[in-house]
Structure formats: C-alpha cells, structure tokens
Amino acid sequence: MSEVELKGVRKVYPNGAEAIRGVDMQIADGELVVFVGPSGCGKSTLLRMVAGLETITEGEISIGGRVINDVSPSDRDVAMVFQNYALYPHMTVRGNMSYGLKNRKIPKDEIKRIVEETARMLRIDDYLDRQPNELSGGQRQRVAMGRAIVRNPKVFLFDEPLSNLDAKLRVQMRIEIKRLQRRMNVTSIYVTHDQTEAMTLADRLAVINEGRVEQMGAPMELYSNPRTLFVASFIGAPQMNLIPVRFDGTDLGDGVSRFAGFSDLPMDTDLVLGVRPDILSITTDGQLEFRVDLVEQHGGENLIYGTIVGSDQGAAHGLEICLKASQQMLPKVDDILQLGFDPAKAFVFRKDTGERLI
Amino acid sequence: MNKHTVITHFILIIGALFMTLPVWVAFMTSTHAPETIMREGLQFWPGGHFLETYNEVLFEPGGVMKKVTALGMMKNSLILGIGFSVGKVIISMFAAYAIVYFRFRMANFLFWIIFMTLLLPLEVRIIPSYKVVADLGLLDTHTGLIVPLIASATGTFFFRQFFRSVPDEILEAARLDGASAWRFFIDILVPLSKTMIAAILIIMFVVGWNQYLWPLIMTTKEENYTLVIGIKQIYQVLNEGGELPQFQKAFALTILATLPPVLVVLVFQKWFVKGLVESEK
C-alpha cells in the first residue's frame, strides 16, 4: 500500500518567504492527483518536498504509513519525471534507465531484463543504445518516464513533464501517461499549470494558490461546484466570465445591466457574478447587451469575445465577456447581441474573500 | 579580390612571418657547423649538420658536469608538464565541486580568496615555497617540483563556471537515483566535463612545460634539469667556457623544447577548441 499523506505541511525559506502555508491532504493508493495552480503558487515546491528535494519546515509527509521527513530522496521510494527530462546527457538510453538500479546494487542481468521490458512497453526499445541528444522531445520524455518506471517506485512524481513538448505531442503523451498510470496502478502526483491537462488526467485535482490548497476534488466537481472565486476562474477553458456586481435586495446589478433571479445575498459588499461561456446564449430578451469584438472559430464551435455595452463608461476598458456558440453563429465585429443565461447555473462570490455564496 | 581583402591578407602574411621566422631561423641555424655560425651569424637556409648536431644533443651528455642529455631533460620536462597539468585538473575539479555543490559557510568568500590568488604570481611566494619544500626534504625531487605548483585558481574558476551551468535537475535526478556525492562526481560530472578537462590539461601542460624560475631554484643536480633550464645552462657554458660556442646545440635544444607542446596542441586541437567554446549540457 502506498498512500501519501500530508499533515500540516509548511515550507518557509531562510529569507522568510512562506512557500507552503499548511497543507493537509490524503492521496489514496493508486490515485492520480494533479496539483494545479498559477506559476509561483507553490505546487512544484510541494511536489519537491514529497520527493525530498526540499526540506519540510513543519508538518509531516508519509508514504505508505512511513513518515519520510528525514528520509533521503533515494530511500523514499519515489521516482520523478522532470520538466526538462534531466536525462544524463553522456549516457545512452539504456545507461540512463539502468543508473538508478545500478546504484541499488541490483544484479546486471536483472537490470537488463527490467530495462528492456520497460523500453518495450514505452516503445523506445529501438533507441536503447542512442544518446539523449539523438532523440526527439517525445522520445526523451519517454526515456525520462522509463527511468522512473524501472525503479518500480511507490509514488510517481511528475513535474510539468509535458510543457516542453509541442501541442500535438502533448495531447498524445497526456493520454499515454494516463493509460500507463492506470495500468501500473501506482500512486502519482502530477504538477501542471495547464488546466486542460489537469482536468483530463486527474482522478482528483488540488487547486493550489499562494501556498494553500484552495479546493480538492474530482475535476468535474471542481468545475461544477467551485468553492472559491479562484477555483472558479482557474478551472475551465475558456475562463469563466466574471462580472462585478452589487445586490440591491431583488436583483444583481453592475450599473449597466440587471440580473434577476437571485436572492438571499448580502447588500453591503461587492460581489462577483460568475457565468461560464457555455451557459450564455443569444436571445432576444437577454439581460446583457454585448458588442462583438472577435470571433475565434475552433471548428466544432465558435468563441465570441466582446465587451458589455456601456461597461466602458468611466473605465479604460469595457468588461470582457466570452461566449461559446455553435459553428453557424458568425456575428460581425461591432454587432450588438443580446445575451441571456439561466441564473440557476451561475455562481456568485464575495469579492473580498472570494467565498462562494451561490 | 577587392582592396579590402588584399590589405587584410597582407597584414596576415606579415603577422605570420613575424611569428614563424624566428623559429625558422633557429631551426636552420641549428643545422650548421659551429664555425659557420661563428663566422657568418644566423642562417636562413639548411646546412649539412642536422643529424650530427641532433644526435649529439639528444644522446651525448652535455652541460657543465657532462651528466645530462636532452633526452633526459625532456623526460624531466614531461614529468613536470604532466604532473603539473593532471594535478591541477584534479585539485581544481575537487575545489570547484565543493564550492558549487556543497553548502558550507563562507563558500563564496573562500572562492573569491582562491580567485584572488590569480593576482599573485608564483614569484611572489617563491622564497617561502622554497623554504617549505626544503624543510620537507623535497629539493631535487619530482614531488617537490610539482606539488607546490598544482593549486590552480584558473582551473578552479573554469570548473566552477562549468559546474554551475549543469542543470540542477541532473543533480536532483541523480539524488533520486540513489547516487552518493562521490558517485555523482565520478559518474556524471567528470564525463560531462570531458572536453573542459581536455582544454585545461592542454593549457596547463604547456604552462608546466615552460616553467622556468621554479625548476631553476628547485633543482641543483644536472640530472634533474628540465629542458628549459638546460637551454639556459648551455648558453652559460657557451659564455664561460674557452671553447668555440656551440650555438647550433643551443638552437637544437630550443627546437626540441618546442616540439612536445606543439604536438600536444596539434593532436588535441579539436578537443581544446570544443572545450573552450561549448558548454555541453
């Protein structure tokens, strides 16, 4: 069993900067958890603390029930895949994959067997005697994964492993990682800033912001039931539309438009109305007037960008809104459209704390 | 060909002649009989005594005490050059490894102290160094000749810069792979530094080969002389002895002394340039 548990984990750097501000988390055996967040949020630091590459200032991390705070990285039984692959440039693929095993004093013929088996599984068995600089990015990525797999670790750690690949390869490798992880059923932690990658890979997702876990749960749960403004705006592409509003007792209003159908909201504070692009629809009696500014054709659907009419009064830019429409919907620039949405599918957050109210 | 290239070529040719002509003259003069040189001065064209002179210089003991041949001196120079360069590479790699990869107090300060010794040539500390070596009883030994010279600020600096350019992830991957500090050094850093090592070895070999002052005060017995010292001694004999000055021998020695460094540079040229240019990652 190799569940991972984090208890009150904190990381404070010698210069006083607090990178991780108390994280509690349980990762079940065989689960793939994705840490996602903007750059500098501490997700990589947290991963590196599990790996043993960063010290733990406070709290406890355990793998399979064993506290590993003071265990050296190589004895933690974890394997890591790095963003830039970190292959040993002077060793062949075989050398790269066997190095960790050699250091563990595993017999030579055993190493050969494991390496060749893994190479076959990753379809790099033809390149075993090449050096990393003779391989393409995707192949290098596979070698890096192979190096992790041969060690048969309790936990896989992925630190943005796909960000150096081109878009097509990224999708391909993403699927492959998911399949591989299912097949091997090894507990995995995967760090990324790409929310598509996070949504598609994760069994559970931990959205991290400023050293704290904002929310953790299944990807769809986070998408349809975000607990904070941050999670709501981070999860989902294109991003959720956020409209600053106030509640006047009956309606939500932003000074230009009014949105009916809300109740029980505080009247004394700034609120944010969150509407996903896909619940906005073009109607004749919509609550929003919208001036088209750009249409992106994605093939199956069109994304229409623009601003709320009137929202640019007194502000440098109008409030930007994005809406997802069918591929037939092709408005011209500067067309004015009426938009409507189902209030039951919208979210309302407090602006100051980010807490979700509806 | 336009005017521009004509001028640049002219300058290049003049420069090349300026650099190579002295070597040519030395070589040509060394193939003449001493009487010819005495009578006519430096020679620009080959004479008929090539084999005779070089045979004599290489295999017949010369010097004041008639105890040492050029071959013997060459051996001493080789030992000095190789010991000097290999020692420097080893010491400076270790020093740079410690400075870059180990966190200890004042590491940076210590590095700058090492770096500052670049400003102090050997000559500044030659008397204290001599005293130390003499007290250790190492005068007139190869150890005494080499050891006081092998600490190298230049080498440490180059290796430090190189090690810092190795991505941190490689170190982290190696740590996760269970490599100890020593294994990481031997298995990863040394092979990665191959070209760098070659470049420093070459430079240091030439520097070591050309050492003059230190071997001069360190060695008292003729059989411990290096080639560079030998040349000086022959000129001295020329001036002090009553015989006909043996200029051809002095020139032959000079030519012989330049051969090994030239060979080393020619043979390792490719590595040398690669090591200085490339920062392999």
Chai-1 contact restraints between the chains, C-beta under 6 A:
chainA,res_idxA,chainB,res_idxB,connection_type,confidence,min_distance_angstrom,max_distance_angstrom,comment,restraint_id
A,L53,B,E172,contact,1.0,0.0,6.0,A-B,restraint_1
A,P73,B,R175,contact,1.0,0.0,6.0,A-B,restraint_2
A,P73,B,L176,contact,1.0,0.0,6.0,A-B,restraint_3
A,S74,B,G178,contact,1.0,0.0,6.0,A-B,restraint_4
A,M80,B,L176,contact,1.0,0.0,6.0,A-B,restraint_5
A,F82,B,E169,contact,1.0,0.0,6.0,A-B,restraint_6
A,N84,B,E169,contact,1.0,0.0,6.0,A-B,restraint_7
A,A86,B,E169,contact,1.0,0.0,6.0,A-B,restraint_8
A,A86,B,I170,contact,1.0,0.0,6.0,A-B,restraint_9
A,A86,B,A173,contact,1.0,0.0,6.0,A-B,restraint_10
A,Y88,B,I188,contact,1.0,0.0,6.0,A-B,restraint_11
A,H90,B,P191,contact,1.0,0.0,6.0,A-B,restraint_12
A,H90,B,L192,contact,1.0,0.0,6.0,A-B,restraint_13
A,Y99,B,D177,contact,1.0,0.0,6.0,A-B,restraint_14
A,G100,B,D177,contact,1.0,0.0,6.0,A-B,restraint_15
A,G100,B,G178,contact,1.0,0.0,6.0,A-B,restraint_16
A,N103,B,D177,contact,1.0,0.0,6.0,A-B,restraint_17
A,N103,B,G178,contact,1.0,0.0,6.0,A-B,restraint_18
A,N103,B,A179,contact,1.0,0.0,6.0,A-B,restraint_19
A,R104,B,G178,contact,1.0,0.0,6.0,A-B,restraint_20
